[in-house]
Amino acid sequence: MEGRRIVHVFLQLRCVVAFIFGEYVIEAMGGRRARDFVEGMFTSHFYEK
C-alpha cells in the first residue's frame, strides 16, 4: 500500500516538473506552436484517463 502511494506522488511530481519544464521551453523559444504542442500533449494526457 505504501509503495503505491509513493508511486502516485512520484507521478504527480513528474507531471508538475514536466509542466514547469514545458513552460520554460516555451519562454525560451517564444513560439506559439510550442505552446500549442505542449498544451495539446497535456490535454490528451489528462483526458486519456
Phi and psi restraints in degrees (range 20) as a CNS / XPLOR table:
assign (resid 1 and name C) (resid 2 and name N)
       (resid 2 and name CA) (resid 2 and name C) 1.0 -63.9 20.0 2
assign (resid 2 and name N) (resid 2 and name CA)
       (resid 2 and name C) (resid 3 and name N) 1.0 -37.7 20.0 2
assign (resid 2 and name C) (resid 3 and name N)
       (resid 3 and name CA) (resid 3 and name C) 1.0 -62.5 20.0 2
assign (resid 3 and name N) (resid 3 and name CA)
       (resid 3 and name C) (resid 4 and name N) 1.0 -40.6 20.0 2
assign (resid 3 and name C) (resid 4 and name N)
       (resid 4 and name CA) (resid 4 and name C) 1.0 -66.0 20.0 2
assign (resid 4 and name N) (resid 4 and name CA)
       (resid 4 and name C) (resid 5 and name N) 1.0 -35.7 20.0 2
assign (resid 4 and name C) (resid 5 and name N)
       (resid 5 and name CA) (resid 5 and name C) 1.0 -66.3 20.0 2
assign (resid 5 and name N) (resid 5 and name CA)
       (resid 5 and name C) (resid 6 and name N) 1.0 -41.1 20.0 2
assign (resid 5 and name C) (resid 6 and name N)
       (resid 6 and name CA) (resid 6 and name C) 1.0 -62.9 20.0 2
assign (resid 6 and name N) (resid 6 and name CA)
       (resid 6 and name C) (resid 7 and name N) 1.0 -43.6 20.0 2
assign (resid 6 and name C) (resid 7 and name N)
       (resid 7 and name CA) (resid 7 and name C) 1.0 -62.5 20.0 2
assign (resid 7 and name N) (resid 7 and name CA)
       (resid 7 and name C) (resid 8 and name N) 1.0 -41.4 20.0 2
assign (resid 7 and name C) (resid 8 and name N)
       (resid 8 and name CA) (resid 8 and name C) 1.0 -62.1 20.0 2
assign (resid 8 and name N) (resid 8 and name CA)
       (resid 8 and name C) (resid 9 and name N) 1.0 -45.7 20.0 2
assign (resid 8 and name C) (resid 9 and name N)
       (resid 9 and name CA) (resid 9 and name C) 1.0 -63.7 20.0 2
assign (resid 9 and name N) (resid 9 and name CA)
       (resid 9 and name C) (resid 10 and name N) 1.0 -41.0 20.0 2
assign (resid 9 and name C) (resid 10 and name N)
       (resid 10 and name CA) (resid 10 and name C) 1.0 -61.4 20.0 2
assign (resid 10 and name N) (resid 10 and name CA)
       (resid 10 and name C) (resid 11 and name N) 1.0 -42.0 20.0 2
assign (resid 10 and name C) (resid 11 and name N)
       (resid 11 and name CA) (resid 11 and name C) 1.0 -65.6 20.0 2
assign (resid 11 and name N) (resid 11 and name CA)
       (resid 11 and name C) (resid 12 and name N) 1.0 -39.5 20.0 2
assign (resid 11 and name C) (resid 12 and name N)
       (resid 12 and name CA) (resid 12 and name C) 1.0 -64.4 20.0 2
assign (resid 12 and name N) (resid 12 and name CA)
       (resid 12 and name C) (resid 13 and name N) 1.0 -43.5 20.0 2
assign (resid 12 and name C) (resid 13 and name N)
       (resid 13 and name CA) (resid 13 and name C) 1.0 -62.8 20.0 2
assign (resid 13 and name N) (resid 13 and name CA)
       (resid 13 and name C) (resid 14 and name N) 1.0 -40.2 20.0 2
assign (resid 13 and name C) (resid 14 and name N)
       (resid 14 and name CA) (resid 14 and name C) 1.0 -62.5 20.0 2
assign (resid 14 and name N) (resid 14 and name CA)
       (resid 14 and name C) (resid 15 and name N) 1.0 -38.7 20.0 2
assign (resid 14 and name C) (resid 15 and name N)
       (resid 15 and name CA) (resid 15 and name C) 1.0 -64.5 20.0 2
assign (resid 15 and name N) (resid 15 and name CA)
       (resid 15 and name C) (resid 16 and name N) 1.0 -42.9 20.0 2
assign (resid 15 and name C) (resid 16 and name N)
       (resid 16 and name CA) (resid 16 and name C) 1.0 -64.7 20.0 2
assign (resid 16 and name N) (resid 16 and name CA)
       (resid 16 and name C) (resid 17 and name N) 1.0 -45.5 20.0 2
assign (resid 16 and name C) (resid 17 and name N)
       (resid 17 and name CA) (resid 17 and name C) 1.0 -62.2 20.0 2
assign (resid 17 and name N) (resid 17 and name CA)
       (resid 17 and name C) (resid 18 and name N) 1.0 -42.6 20.0 2
assign (resid 17 and name C) (resid 18 and name N)
       (resid 18 and name CA) (resid 18 and name C) 1.0 -63.1 20.0 2
assign (resid 18 and name N) (resid 18 and name CA)
       (resid 18 and name C) (resid 19 and name N) 1.0 -38.0 20.0 2
assign (resid 18 and name C) (resid 19 and name N)
       (resid 19 and name CA) (resid 19 and name C) 1.0 -66.7 20.0 2
assign (resid 19 and name N) (resid 19 and name CA)
       (resid 19 and name C) (resid 20 and name N) 1.0 -46.5 20.0 2
assign (resid 19 and name C) (resid 20 and name N)
       (resid 20 and name CA) (resid 20 and name C) 1.0 -62.7 20.0 2
assign (resid 20 and name N) (resid 20 and name CA)
       (resid 20 and name C) (resid 21 and name N) 1.0 -44.0 20.0 2
assign (resid 20 and name C) (resid 21 and name N)
       (resid 21 and name CA) (resid 21 and name C) 1.0 -62.2 20.0 2
assign (resid 21 and name N) (resid 21 and name CA)
       (resid 21 and name C) (resid 22 and name N) 1.0 -40.6 20.0 2
assign (resid 21 and name C) (resid 22 and name N)
       (resid 22 and name CA) (resid 22 and name C) 1.0 -62.7 20.0 2
assign (resid 22 and name N) (resid 22 and name CA)
       (resid 22 and name C) (resid 23 and name N) 1.0 -42.7 20.0 2
assign (resid 22 and name C) (resid 23 and name N)
       (resid 23 and name CA) (resid 23 and name C) 1.0 -62.9 20.0 2
assign (resid 23 and name N) (resid 23 and name CA)
       (resid 23 and name C) (resid 24 and name N) 1.0 -39.2 20.0 2
assign (resid 23 and name C) (resid 24 and name N)
       (resid 24 and name CA) (resid 24 and name C) 1.0 -63.7 20.0 2
assign (resid 24 and name N) (resid 24 and name CA)
       (resid 24 and name C) (resid 25 and name N) 1.0 -43.7 20.0 2
assign (resid 24 and name C) (resid 25 and name N)
       (resid 25 and name CA) (resid 25 and name C) 1.0 -63.6 20.0 2
assign (resid 25 and name N) (resid 25 and name CA)
       (resid 25 and name C) (resid 26 and name N) 1.0 -40.1 20.0 2
assign (resid 25 and name C) (resid 26 and name N)
       (resid 26 and name CA) (resid 26 and name C) 1.0 -62.5 20.0 2
assign (resid 26 and name N) (resid 26 and name CA)
       (resid 26 and name C) (resid 27 and name N) 1.0 -43.7 20.0 2
assign (resid 26 and name C) (resid 27 and name N)
       (resid 27 and name CA) (resid 27 and name C) 1.0 -62.9 20.0 2
assign (resid 27 and name N) (resid 27 and name CA)
       (resid 27 and name C) (resid 28 and name N) 1.0 -42.1 20.0 2
assign (resid 27 and name C) (resid 28 and name N)
       (resid 28 and name CA) (resid 28 and name C) 1.0 -65.6 20.0 2
assign (resid 28 and name N) (resid 28 and name CA)
       (resid 28 and name C) (resid 29 and name N) 1.0 -42.0 20.0 2
assign (resid 28 and name C) (resid 29 and name N)
       (resid 29 and name CA) (resid 29 and name C) 1.0 -81.1 20.0 2
assign (resid 29 and name N) (resid 29 and name CA)
       (resid 29 and name C) (resid 30 and name N) 1.0 -34.5 20.0 2
assign (resid 29 and name C) (resid 30 and name N)
       (resid 30 and name CA) (resid 30 and name C) 1.0 66.7 20.0 2
assign (resid 30 and name N) (resid 30 and name CA)
       (resid 30 and name C) (resid 31 and name N) 1.0 23.5 20.0 2
assign (resid 30 and name C) (resid 31 and name N)
       (resid 31 and name CA) (resid 31 and name C) 1.0 -101.1 20.0 2
assign (resid 31 and name N) (resid 31 and name CA)
       (resid 31 and name C) (resid 32 and name N) 1.0 133.9 20.0 2
assign (resid 31 and name C) (resid 32 and name N)
       (resid 32 and name CA) (resid 32 and name C) 1.0 -67.9 20.0 2
assign (resid 32 and name N) (resid 32 and name CA)
       (resid 32 and name C) (resid 33 and name N) 1.0 -34.7 20.0 2
assign (resid 32 and name C) (resid 33 and name N)
       (resid 33 and name CA) (resid 33 and name C) 1.0 -65.4 20.0 2
assign (resid 33 and name N) (resid 33 and name CA)
       (resid 33 and name C) (resid 34 and name N) 1.0 -36.6 20.0 2
assign (resid 33 and name C) (resid 34 and name N)
       (resid 34 and name CA) (resid 34 and name C) 1.0 -63.8 20.0 2
assign (resid 34 and name N) (resid 34 and name CA)
       (resid 34 and name C) (resid 35 and name N) 1.0 -42.1 20.0 2
assign (resid 34 and name C) (resid 35 and name N)
       (resid 35 and name CA) (resid 35 and name C) 1.0 -62.8 20.0 2
assign (resid 35 and name N) (resid 35 and name CA)
       (resid 35 and name C) (resid 36 and name N) 1.0 -44.2 20.0 2
assign (resid 35 and name C) (resid 36 and name N)
       (resid 36 and name CA) (resid 36 and name C) 1.0 -60.9 20.0 2
assign (resid 36 and name N) (resid 36 and name CA)
       (resid 36 and name C) (resid 37 and name N) 1.0 -40.1 20.0 2
assign (resid 36 and name C) (resid 37 and name N)
       (resid 37 and name CA) (resid 37 and name C) 1.0 -65.1 20.0 2
assign (resid 37 and name N) (resid 37 and name CA)
       (resid 37 and name C) (resid 38 and name N) 1.0 -46.2 20.0 2
assign (resid 37 and name C) (resid 38 and name N)
       (resid 38 and name CA) (resid 38 and name C) 1.0 -66.5 20.0 2
assign (resid 38 and name N) (resid 38 and name CA)
       (resid 38 and name C) (resid 39 and name N) 1.0 -43.8 20.0 2
assign (resid 38 and name C) (resid 39 and name N)
       (resid 39 and name CA) (resid 39 and name C) 1.0 -63.7 20.0 2
assign (resid 39 and name N) (resid 39 and name CA)
       (resid 39 and name C) (resid 40 and name N) 1.0 -39.2 20.0 2
assign (resid 39 and name C) (resid 40 and name N)
       (resid 40 and name CA) (resid 40 and name C) 1.0 -63.8 20.0 2
assign (resid 40 and name N) (resid 40 and name CA)
       (resid 40 and name C) (resid 41 and name N) 1.0 -38.5 20.0 2
assign (resid 40 and name C) (resid 41 and name N)
       (resid 41 and name CA) (resid 41 and name C) 1.0 -62.0 20.0 2
assign (resid 41 and name N) (resid 41 and name CA)
       (resid 41 and name C) (resid 42 and name N) 1.0 -45.3 20.0 2
assign (resid 41 and name C) (resid 42 and name N)
       (resid 42 and name CA) (resid 42 and name C) 1.0 -71.0 20.0 2
assign (resid 42 and name N) (resid 42 and name CA)
       (resid 42 and name C) (resid 43 and name N) 1.0 -42.2 20.0 2
assign (resid 42 and name C) (resid 43 and name N)
       (resid 43 and name CA) (resid 43 and name C) 1.0 -64.3 20.0 2
assign (resid 43 and name N) (resid 43 and name CA)
       (resid 43 and name C) (resid 44 and name N) 1.0 -41.4 20.0 2
assign (resid 43 and name C) (resid 44 and name N)
       (resid 44 and name CA) (resid 44 and name C) 1.0 -66.3 20.0 2
assign (resid 44 and name N) (resid 44 and name CA)
       (resid 44 and name C) (resid 45 and name N) 1.0 -35.7 20.0 2
assign (resid 44 and name C) (resid 45 and name N)
       (resid 45 and name CA) (resid 45 and name C) 1.0 -66.3 20.0 2
assign (resid 45 and name N) (resid 45 and name CA)
       (resid 45 and name C) (resid 46 and name N) 1.0 -41.8 20.0 2
assign (resid 45 and name C) (resid 46 and name N)
       (resid 46 and name CA) (resid 46 and name C) 1.0 -75.8 20.0 2
assign (resid 46 and name N) (resid 46 and name CA)
       (resid 46 and name C) (resid 47 and name N) 1.0 -34.6 20.0 2
assign (resid 46 and name C) (resid 47 and name N)
       (resid 47 and name CA) (resid 47 and name C) 1.0 -80.8 20.0 2
assign (resid 47 and name N) (resid 47 and name CA)
       (resid 47 and name C) (resid 48 and name N) 1.0 -11.3 20.0 2
assign (resid 47 and name C) (resid 48 and name N)
       (resid 48 and name CA) (resid 48 and name C) 1.0 -67.8 20.0 2
assign (resid 48 and name N) (resid 48 and name CA)
       (resid 48 and name C) (resid 49 and name N) 1.0 -31.1 20.0 2
